Amino acid sequence: MDEHESNEEPNTLEVTRRTVIETGTTALLLTTLPRAVLAAGPVGDNEPPPPAKVELQINGHAHSLTLDPRTTLLDALREHLALTGSKKGCDHGQCGACTVLIEGRRINSCLTLAAMHDGQSITTIEGLAWGDDLHPLQAAFVEHDGFQCGYCTSGQICSAVGMLAESQQGMPSYVTNDLTQPAAELTDAEIRERMSGNICRCAAYPNIVAAIKQAAGIPT
């Protein structure tokens, strides 16, 4: 190599996982935020965005709220509607304690904005029981001691409701062996994989799996 030739590598574009997530989140927000929020235009660095009117359909009841458009669904539930069954654990979508159901699909409510779910059907842990009659999963968690401190329990139960619906619809998981079957057999491994987004710091996982199997009508 010539002594005057540079040893430096040419500049390359580094695309990281963080870049992909940030870009995707920005695109999602721009396509889902209410038009009234977007139409307000940019604000100064020290000015809060204008409030947004949001109609949330929660547990069969309509709630009209005027919120900062940056309010997460979790904070709207807990701070504005006193629905504190959904817990704020990590607040980063890693523990699953805040799981709720939106149009029947489980979602981490700390990672989504309330304004993104205007008019959609939202079910929290408070909406699963029918009066004094517990949801089958709630009853199974009690029977099998599927909790200890109980902090993650509401998220675990909501996630299990969504997971069983996904299974019935034939959605496979990472550990599903036979993709030709209409629905995967809910073995312990399948349940653990499908519930892996919900963390129990007390490690009550065997009892949680047993409770889910009972609610699904699977012999334990």
N, C-alpha and C positions, 0 to 999 in steps of 0.2 A: 504493500500500500504506500502511496506517495506520502512523504512526511507532511506535506501541506494539506492532505486530504482530511476532512473532519471525521472524527469518530462518533459524532452524535447521530442518534437515530432520527429519522424524519418524524415530524409531528404526526401523531395519530389521534383519531377521535375515539375517546374511551366512553363507551356506553355502559353505565352501571345499572344495577337493579334499582337503586334509588332514583336514578334519572327516569327509568321506565315508569316507575310508580308515580313519581311526581307529574310526569307528562300525561299519563293516563288519567290521574285524578283531576287535573286541570281541565282536560277535555270533557270528562264526565260532568263536572260542575257546570261548564258552559252550556251543556246540552240539557241539563235537568233543572237548573234553578228557575224559579218562576220568572216570567217575562218582566214583571214589575220590578224585580230586583235588578235585572240586567239593564233595563231601560233607564234606571236612575243614573247610570254612568259612573265613572270613577270618582273617588272622593280623595280629599287630601290625606297626607300621611297620618295626621293626628285626628282625623275625623272618623267617627264610626259610620258604617254604612247605614242607609235609611232602613227603618224596620219593615218587615214583610208580614203580610197577613197570611196565615196558614190555617187550613181546615184539616184537622187530624181526626180520623175515624178510629177510635181506640176502644177495643172491647165492646163494639156495638154502639158506642156513644160518640156523637160529634162534639169536637172541641175547637172553638174558634180562638186562635191566639195571634197576638201581634208580637213578633220575635225579631231579635237581631238575626239576620240571615245566616250568621256564622254559628248559631246555636245548634248543637248536636241533638239528635233525637233523644239520646239518653238524658241530656240536661233538660230538655223540654218535658220529658216524662217525670223526672225527679223534682226539678226545681219549680216548674210551672204548673204541674198537674198533681203533685204529691203522690205519684205512682212510684213508690220507692222499692217495689219488689225487684225491679231491674237494678243490679248493683254496679257501681263504678269500681272496678278492680284495678286493672293496669291503665285504662283509658287509652290504650294503644292497639286494641284489637287482638291481644295475645292470650287473654285468659278466658274469654267467653262468658264472664259473669253477667254481662249486659245483654245477652242474647234475647231477642224478641222475634216474633213472626210478622212478616209483612207480606200480605196476600198469600199467607200460608208458607212462605219461605223464610228460613231462619237467617238472621243477620245480626252482626254486632252493632248495637245502636250507638256505641261511642264513635264509630267510624263513618257515620252517615249524618247528613244534616236534616233537621226536621222539615225544612222547606222543600226538600227533595221528595217528600212523601205526602204532599198535599192531596187529600181525597182518597188515599189508599187505605185499605183495611189493615190495621195494626192490632196484634194480639200480644198482651203481656202476660206475665204469670198470674196477675189478678183476674184475667179474663178466661182462664182455663176451666175453672170449677163452675158448676151449675148450682148456684146457691150454696147449700151445705153439702152438696154432693161433689166429692173430689173428682178431678179428671183421673182416668185409670192410671196414668203415669204418676200423678201425685200420690195416689193411694199405694202404688207399688213401691215408690221411694220410701214411704212411711213403713210399710211392711218389711222391707228388706234393709232398713237402716242405711239408705243410700246417701246419707249426709252425716256430718259430725258438727262442724261449726255452723254449717248451713249457708255460708256466704255465697258459695257458687251454685247453690241448689236451684234457684229460680232459673238461672241460665242453663244449667244442665237439663232441667225438665223441658224448657222451651226448645232447646236444641234437640232433645230426644223426640219431641212431637214432630218437628220438621224433618228429622232424620228418618223416622218411620214412614212419613209421607213420601220422601224421596225414594226409599227402598221399594214401597208399593208401586211407585211409578216406573220402576225398573232401572233407576240410576245406579251405575256400578261405582265401586270405590277402587282405591289403589290396590287392595288385596283381593278383589274379586277374581276368582279363578276362571269361571266359565261365563264369557260374555254373550253366549248364545241363549242363555236362559232368560225368561221374561223378568225375573227378579232374583237377586242373589240371596242365598241362604244366610240368614242372620246368625252366623256363628259368633263366638266370643271375639275372634279376631276381626270380623267385619264390624261388629259394634264398636270395638275399641278404636278402629281406624276412623270410622264415621264420626265418632265423638271426640276425636283427638284435639279438636279446637277448643274444648272445654276442660280447663285444668281444675283439679281438686287438690288443694294443698294438704288436705287431711288424708289423701290417698285412699278414698273410699271406693276406688274403681271396681273391685269385684262385686260390691253390693249394688253399684250403679248399673253394671252390666246385668246382674240378676233382675233388677227392677225393670229394666227395659225389656228383657226377654219375657218376663211375666206379662207386661202390658201388651206385648206383641203376640201373646198366646203361644210362646215357645217353651217347651218343658225345660226346667232348670235342674 
